[in-house]
Amino acid sequence: MNLGKVLVTGGAGFLGSQLVKSLMPLSEHIIIIDDLSTGNRSAIPKSEKITFYEDSITNEKLLEEVLPEVEYIFHFACKNLVLSVENLNNDFNTNLYGGYLLLQKSQECCKQLKRFIYASTTSIYSEATILPTPETYHNIKLPYAASKFSMEHYCHVYHQLYQLPITILRFSNVYGPGQLTENPYCGVVAKFFEAAMTQNPMIIYGDGNQTRDFTYVEDAIEAVHLAAIDHKAIGRVYNVGTGVETSVIELAQIVHEVTDEENLLLQFMPKRKVDVVQRRSIDSKKIQTELNWTINHSLQEGIQKTYNWLKNGGRS
């Protein structure tokens, strides 16, 4: 498989950087656009095959410059869920306007585009009344969910009007190697590991009984690869999750067991504005059936592999 020249927006972020690493042997050249607002330059592999632009996806001239030879677009750039409630304008400008601009310029400039993969989120389900939650559901409560779901609609519009080969993937709580705690808005798994390994309390917002559906990063990346190469994925929306509910307290216990630290230290804090979901379980039967995606890691296996990576100094 040769993907030719690809563009990864948000390629210095956790999921984006892991995607870039996986695409290295499959691509002729990788262009990364990331403004480093939450990404980390050190997460980008050093290679002559990579061209990195520290810039925003709202830079119209940059998009017009880099897009003409691109064959695959992986749009992973976005403003963070926690930050979205603090600054709705930034959330809108990056997540919706930036995404719309990328669709517009892709349609205008990419004459040989084979796939536009949009990284969406299961945050659009909020506190779902259907568990496990299918792709047909939505319940918008936060600006982050509103901008991401709106961008999904524009993806469908561009597919309908211009036959742009879009695929939408809704990721659920992805964790694993590459998730850096230098980013203050990183996921709970990375934060729990940092706390356990420095013998500090794991901070839990609320009572800790809220559940999430944790997806190991290698499994998430495999879903991206399948969506990029399978023609059946064009125009489709897929959940990427395990269907397994794990409470935050259970997660803390698993991390504690894996790190083998002496005491499990927990610190409970009041809920934040973004803490609106009590239960999350994602129905991923659609991608499993249509694209033959498989869940290869249990939470325990994924947590162990993440710990092994951390013990190795955070080197893959």
One Martini backbone bead per residue (centre of mass of N, CA, C, O) as a GRO file, in nm:
protein
  316
    1MET     BB    1   0.093   0.038   0.025
    2ASN     BB    2   0.042   0.367  -0.135
    3LEU     BB    3  -0.037   0.712  -0.042
    4GLY     BB    4   0.171   0.912  -0.095
    5LYS     BB    5   0.054   1.221  -0.038
    6VAL     BB    6   0.009   1.361   0.291
    7LEU     BB    7  -0.227   1.499   0.534
    8VAL     BB    8  -0.174   1.617   0.878
    9THR     BB    9  -0.372   1.735   1.111
   10GLY     BB   10  -0.249   1.743   1.422
   11GLY     BB   11   0.051   1.587   1.417
   12ALA     BB   12   0.142   1.679   1.734
   13GLY     BB   13  -0.048   1.508   1.858
   14PHE     BB   14  -0.136   1.223   1.977
   15LEU     BB   15  -0.294   1.083   1.741
   16GLY     BB   16  -0.146   1.221   1.505
   17SER     BB   17   0.146   1.117   1.569
   18GLN     BB   18   0.075   0.813   1.554
   19LEU     BB   19  -0.016   0.824   1.264
   20VAL     BB   20   0.244   0.920   1.135
   21LYS     BB   21   0.414   0.674   1.214
   22SER     BB   22   0.228   0.468   1.054
   23LEU     BB   23   0.273   0.626   0.763
   24MET     BB   24   0.572   0.621   0.684
   25PRO     BB   25   0.578   0.335   0.511
   26LEU     BB   26   0.307   0.442   0.322
   27SER     BB   27   0.461   0.708   0.229
   28GLU     BB   28   0.616   0.960   0.053
   29HIS     BB   29   0.464   1.210   0.205
   30ILE     BB   30   0.441   1.435   0.498
   31ILE     BB   31   0.205   1.670   0.602
   32ILE     BB   32   0.217   1.914   0.870
   33ILE     BB   33  -0.042   2.074   1.068
   34ASP     BB   34   0.053   2.279   1.360
   35ASP     BB   35   0.021   2.519   1.632
   36LEU     BB   36   0.097   2.404   1.930
   37SER     BB   37  -0.125   2.448   2.154
   38THR     BB   38  -0.110   2.109   2.230
   39GLY     BB   39   0.120   2.024   2.090
   40ASN     BB   40   0.436   1.840   2.003
   41ARG     BB   41   0.727   1.849   1.836
   42SER     BB   42   0.860   1.581   1.955
   43ALA     BB   43   0.630   1.387   1.822
   44ILE     BB   44   0.781   1.428   1.562
   45PRO     BB   45   0.933   1.280   1.331
   46LYS     BB   46   1.253   1.240   1.197
   47SER     BB   47   1.222   1.337   0.848
   48GLU     BB   48   1.233   1.380   0.499
   49LYS     BB   49   0.917   1.296   0.471
   50ILE     BB   50   0.876   1.563   0.648
   51THR     BB   51   0.648   1.845   0.666
   52PHE     BB   52   0.647   2.128   0.885
   53TYR     BB   53   0.373   2.338   1.010
   54GLU     BB   54   0.351   2.620   1.217
   55ASP     BB   55   0.005   2.627   1.197
   56SER     BB   56  -0.303   2.704   1.069
   57ILE     BB   57  -0.597   2.585   0.910
   58THR     BB   58  -0.678   2.903   0.846
   59ASN     BB   59  -0.453   2.908   0.626
   60GLU     BB   60  -0.519   2.954   0.306
   61LYS     BB   61  -0.243   2.967   0.159
   62LEU     BB   62  -0.128   2.705   0.269
   63LEU     BB   63  -0.340   2.516   0.152
   64GLU     BB   64  -0.290   2.598  -0.148
   65GLU     BB   65   0.009   2.495  -0.142
   66VAL     BB   66  -0.024   2.177  -0.030
   67LEU     BB   67  -0.281   2.028  -0.177
   68PRO     BB   68  -0.248   1.949  -0.489
   69GLU     BB   69  -0.074   1.658  -0.416
   70VAL     BB   70  -0.285   1.539  -0.239
   71GLU     BB   71  -0.444   1.212  -0.147
   72TYR     BB   72  -0.445   1.238   0.175
   73ILE     BB   73  -0.667   1.321   0.452
   74PHE     BB   74  -0.599   1.396   0.807
   75HIS     BB   75  -0.835   1.534   1.033
   76PHE     BB   76  -0.710   1.627   1.375
   77ALA     BB   77  -0.764   1.913   1.423
   78CYS     BB   78  -0.827   2.071   1.752
   79LYS     BB   79  -1.004   2.177   2.003
   80ASN     BB   80  -1.051   2.135   2.325
   81LEU     BB   81  -1.290   2.044   2.543
   82VAL     BB   82  -1.207   2.221   2.790
   83LEU     BB   83  -1.152   2.490   2.626
   84SER     BB   84  -1.434   2.542   2.490
   85VAL     BB   85  -1.580   2.676   2.749
   86GLU     BB   86  -1.373   2.927   2.757
   87ASN     BB   87  -1.366   2.941   2.413
   88LEU     BB   88  -1.586   2.955   2.161
   89ASN     BB   89  -1.434   3.092   1.927
   90ASN     BB   90  -1.197   2.896   1.900
   91ASP     BB   91  -1.366   2.648   1.851
   92PHE     BB   92  -1.505   2.747   1.595
   93ASN     BB   93  -1.258   2.832   1.419
   94THR     BB   94  -1.129   2.547   1.415
   95ASN     BB   95  -1.353   2.315   1.406
   96LEU     BB   96  -1.531   2.459   1.180
   97TYR     BB   97  -1.394   2.667   0.996
   98GLY     BB   98  -1.134   2.505   0.945
   99GLY     BB   99  -1.278   2.256   0.831
  100TYR     BB  100  -1.430   2.395   0.603
  101LEU     BB  101  -1.180   2.509   0.459
  102LEU     BB  102  -1.056   2.231   0.400
  103LEU     BB  103  -1.285   2.133   0.222
  104GLN     BB  104  -1.280   2.358   0.014
  105LYS     BB  105  -0.974   2.324  -0.071
  106SER     BB  106  -0.995   2.028  -0.149
  107GLN     BB  107  -1.198   2.066  -0.379
  108GLU     BB  108  -1.016   2.274  -0.540
  109CYS     BB  109  -0.704   2.128  -0.520
  110CYS     BB  110  -0.779   1.809  -0.509
  111LYS     BB  111  -0.756   1.605  -0.791
  112GLN     BB  112  -0.642   1.319  -0.617
  113LEU     BB  113  -0.848   1.245  -0.404
  114LYS     BB  114  -0.915   0.953  -0.192
  115ARG     BB  115  -0.918   1.081   0.119
  116PHE     BB  116  -1.129   1.208   0.398
  117ILE     BB  117  -1.040   1.212   0.731
  118TYR     BB  118  -1.253   1.249   1.015
  119ALA     BB  119  -1.199   1.346   1.351
  120SER     BB  120  -1.415   1.264   1.576
  121THR     BB  121  -1.674   1.228   1.843
  122THR     BB  122  -1.844   1.094   2.133
  123SER     BB  123  -1.939   1.374   2.253
  124ILE     BB  124  -2.213   1.388   2.088
  125TYR     BB  125  -2.371   1.202   2.310
  126SER     BB  126  -2.319   1.240   2.589
  127GLU     BB  127  -2.601   1.157   2.769
  128ALA     BB  128  -2.702   0.864   2.690
  129THR     BB  129  -3.001   0.655   2.630
  130ILE     BB  130  -2.804   0.467   2.459
  131LEU     BB  131  -2.671   0.138   2.543
  132PRO     BB  132  -2.495   0.120   2.325
  133THR     BB  133  -2.391   0.373   2.102
  134PRO     BB  134  -2.496   0.480   1.805
  135GLU     BB  135  -2.461   0.672   1.512
  136THR     BB  136  -2.775   0.785   1.526
  137TYR     BB  137  -2.685   0.948   1.767
  138HIS     BB  138  -2.762   1.257   1.963
  139ASN     BB  139  -2.624   1.508   2.227
  140ILE     BB  140  -2.594   1.842   2.256
  141LYS     BB  141  -2.394   2.035   2.519
  142LEU     BB  142  -2.124   2.132   2.382
  143PRO     BB  143  -1.917   2.313   2.184
  144TYR     BB  144  -1.743   2.080   2.084
  145ALA     BB  145  -1.980   1.907   1.980
  146ALA     BB  146  -2.100   2.120   1.789
  147SER     BB  147  -1.852   2.156   1.599
  148LYS     BB  148  -1.807   1.856   1.522
  149PHE     BB  149  -2.095   1.796   1.413
  150SER     BB  150  -2.102   2.020   1.202
  151MET     BB  151  -1.862   1.912   1.039
  152GLU     BB  152  -2.000   1.655   0.954
  153HIS     BB  153  -2.212   1.791   0.778
  154TYR     BB  154  -2.007   1.914   0.575
  155CYS     BB  155  -1.901   1.648   0.480
  156HIS     BB  156  -2.169   1.556   0.352
  157VAL     BB  157  -2.203   1.791   0.159
  158TYR     BB  158  -1.935   1.740  -0.003
  159HIS     BB  159  -2.017   1.458  -0.090
  160GLN     BB  160  -2.285   1.529  -0.236
  161LEU     BB  161  -2.188   1.772  -0.429
  162TYR     BB  162  -1.854   1.659  -0.489
  163GLN     BB  163  -1.757   1.367  -0.402
  164LEU     BB  164  -1.614   1.367  -0.146
  165PRO     BB  165  -1.401   1.125   0.021
  166ILE     BB  166  -1.551   1.069   0.303
  167THR     BB  167  -1.467   0.999   0.657
  168ILE     BB  168  -1.609   0.918   0.979
  169LEU     BB  169  -1.458   0.928   1.310
  170ARG     BB  170  -1.559   0.816   1.637
  171PHE     BB  171  -1.389   0.872   1.921
  172SER     BB  172  -1.302   0.684   2.232
  173ASN     BB  173  -1.092   0.737   2.464
  174VAL     BB  174  -0.791   0.769   2.383
  175TYR     BB  175  -0.496   0.565   2.452
  176GLY     BB  176  -0.137   0.574   2.513
  177PRO     BB  177   0.127   0.591   2.347
  178GLY     BB  178   0.209   0.951   2.333
  179GLN     BB  179   0.078   1.052   2.593
  180LEU     BB  180   0.124   1.374   2.719
  181THR     BB  181   0.155   1.567   3.022
  182GLU     BB  182   0.236   1.845   2.901
  183ASN     BB  183  -0.057   1.828   2.840
  184PRO     BB  184  -0.315   1.950   3.040
  185TYR     BB  185  -0.546   1.795   2.831
  186CYS     BB  186  -0.511   1.521   2.879
  187GLY     BB  187  -0.579   1.221   2.957
  188VAL     BB  188  -0.648   1.021   3.231
  189VAL     BB  189  -0.433   0.805   3.199
  190ALA     BB  190  -0.181   0.987   3.200
  191LYS     BB  191  -0.243   1.120   3.474
  192PHE     BB  192  -0.240   0.861   3.646
  193PHE     BB  193   0.048   0.777   3.586
  194GLU     BB  194   0.191   1.027   3.692
  195ALA     BB  195   0.087   1.004   3.980
  196ALA     BB  196   0.184   0.715   4.050
  197MET     BB  197   0.501   0.766   3.970
  198THR     BB  198   0.499   1.024   4.195
  199GLN     BB  199   0.312   0.981   4.444
  200ASN     BB  200   0.033   1.101   4.365
  201PRO     BB  201  -0.271   1.200   4.339
  202MET     BB  202  -0.560   1.105   4.191
  203ILE     BB  203  -0.770   1.295   3.998
  204ILE     BB  204  -1.125   1.329   4.068
  205TYR     BB  205  -1.423   1.409   3.905
  206GLY     BB  206  -1.621   1.350   4.138
  207ASP     BB  207  -1.703   1.005   4.233
  208GLY     BB  208  -1.596   0.789   3.990
  209ASN     BB  209  -1.860   0.640   3.850
  210GLN     BB  210  -1.795   0.724   3.590
  211THR     BB  211  -1.800   0.629   3.249
  212ARG     BB  212  -1.583   0.474   3.000
  213ASP     BB  213  -1.450   0.424   2.659
  214PHE     BB  214  -1.155   0.263   2.612
  215THR     BB  215  -0.903   0.325   2.352
  216TYR     BB  216  -0.654   0.193   2.190
  217VAL     BB  217  -0.437   0.335   1.974
  218GLU     BB  218  -0.384   0.098   1.776
  219ASP     BB  219  -0.683   0.051   1.714
  220ALA     BB  220  -0.746   0.335   1.608
  221ILE     BB  221  -0.539   0.334   1.373
  222GLU     BB  222  -0.659   0.091   1.226
  223ALA     BB  223  -0.922   0.237   1.154
  224VAL     BB  224  -0.792   0.448   0.972
  225HIS     BB  225  -0.671   0.260   0.762
  226LEU     BB  226  -0.933   0.123   0.672
  227ALA     BB  227  -1.080   0.390   0.587
  228ALA     BB  228  -0.860   0.467   0.363
  229ILE     BB  229  -0.884   0.178   0.176
  230ASP     BB  230  -1.194   0.143   0.191
  231HIS     BB  231  -1.455   0.206  -0.019
  232LYS     BB  232  -1.696   0.166   0.186
  233ALA     BB  233  -1.623   0.432   0.365
  234ILE     BB  234  -1.753   0.620   0.183
  235GLY     BB  235  -1.980   0.832   0.351
  236ARG     BB  236  -1.913   0.738   0.643
  237VAL     BB  237  -1.994   0.641   0.987
  238TYR     BB  238  -1.775   0.571   1.278
  239ASN     BB  239  -1.723   0.393   1.548
  240VAL     BB  240  -1.449   0.406   1.809
  241GLY     BB  241  -1.489   0.128   2.018
  242THR     BB  242  -1.570  -0.131   2.273
  243GLY     BB  243  -1.834  -0.135   2.484
  244VAL     BB  244  -1.672  -0.074   2.751
  245GLU     BB  245  -1.723  -0.013   3.084
  246THR     BB  246  -1.535   0.231   3.288
  247SER     BB  247  -1.453   0.344   3.571
  248VAL     BB  248  -1.249   0.571   3.717
  249ILE     BB  249  -1.181   0.395   3.960
  250GLU     BB  250  -1.102   0.143   3.805
  251LEU     BB  251  -0.872   0.275   3.652
  252ALA     BB  252  -0.703   0.347   3.900
  253GLN     BB  253  -0.663   0.051   3.989
  254ILE     BB  254  -0.516  -0.051   3.735
  255VAL     BB  255  -0.279   0.145   3.746
  256HIS     BB  256  -0.186   0.063   4.028
  257GLU     BB  257  -0.126  -0.237   3.964
  258VAL     BB  258   0.079  -0.193   3.734
  259THR     BB  259   0.283  -0.003   3.904
  260ASP     BB  260   0.314  -0.110   4.205
  261GLU     BB  261   0.225   0.074   4.413
  262GLU     BB  262   0.156   0.103   4.741
  263ASN     BB  263  -0.052   0.347   4.711
  264LEU     BB  264  -0.386   0.458   4.674
  265LEU     BB  265  -0.425   0.786   4.548
  266LEU     BB  266  -0.702   1.005   4.613
  267GLN     BB  267  -0.867   1.299   4.454
  268PHE     BB  268  -1.153   1.487   4.508
  269MET     BB  269  -1.343   1.680   4.275
  270PRO     BB  270  -1.522   1.892   4.131
  271LYS     BB  271  -1.703   1.940   3.883
  272ARG     BB  272  -1.701   2.035   3.561
  273LYS     BB  273  -1.843   2.170   3.285
  274VAL     BB  274  -1.763   1.902   3.107
  275ASP     BB  275  -1.912   1.706   3.323
  276VAL     BB  276  -2.188   1.535   3.154
  277VAL     BB  277  -2.091   1.228   3.179
  278GLN     BB  278  -2.175   0.915   3.323
  279ARG     BB  279  -2.211   0.735   3.053
  280ARG     BB  280  -1.999   0.510   2.840
  281SER     BB  281  -2.096   0.333   2.532
  282ILE     BB  282  -1.984   0.185   2.229
  283ASP     BB  283  -2.104   0.114   1.905
  284SER     BB  284  -1.889  -0.094   1.670
  285LYS     BB  285  -2.028  -0.289   1.458
  286LYS     BB  286  -2.004  -0.142   1.187
  287ILE     BB  287  -1.687  -0.148   1.151
  288GLN     BB  288  -1.661  -0.452   1.195
  289THR     BB  289  -1.841  -0.538   0.951
  290GLU     BB  290  -1.742  -0.347   0.705
  291LEU     BB  291  -1.400  -0.334   0.789
  292ASN     BB  292  -1.283  -0.549   0.995
  293TRP     BB  293  -1.268  -0.448   1.276
  294THR     BB  294  -1.058  -0.487   1.571
  295ILE     BB  295  -1.027  -0.567   1.915
  296ASN     BB  296  -0.695  -0.619   2.057
  297HIS     BB  297  -0.750  -0.455   2.341
  298SER     BB  298  -0.759  -0.448   2.648
  299LEU     BB  299  -0.730  -0.249   2.910
  300GLN     BB  300  -0.505  -0.405   3.052
  301GLU     BB  301  -0.319  -0.428   2.804
  302GLY     BB  302  -0.296  -0.125   2.741
  303ILE     BB  303  -0.184  -0.036   3.016
  304GLN     BB  304   0.070  -0.211   3.006
  305LYS     BB  305   0.191  -0.089   2.744
  306THR     BB  306   0.205   0.198   2.851
  307TYR     BB  307   0.397   0.137   3.087
  308ASN     BB  308   0.630   0.025   2.921
  309TRP     BB  309   0.677   0.292   2.772
  310LEU     BB  310   0.738   0.465   3.021
  311LYS     BB  311   0.979   0.288   3.127
  312ASN     BB  312   1.126   0.358   2.836
  313GLY     BB  313   1.096   0.682   2.821
  314GLY     BB  314   0.885   0.724   2.588
  315ARG     BB  315   0.960   0.489   2.375
  316SER     BB  316   0.874   0.312   2.080
   0.00000   0.00000   0.00000
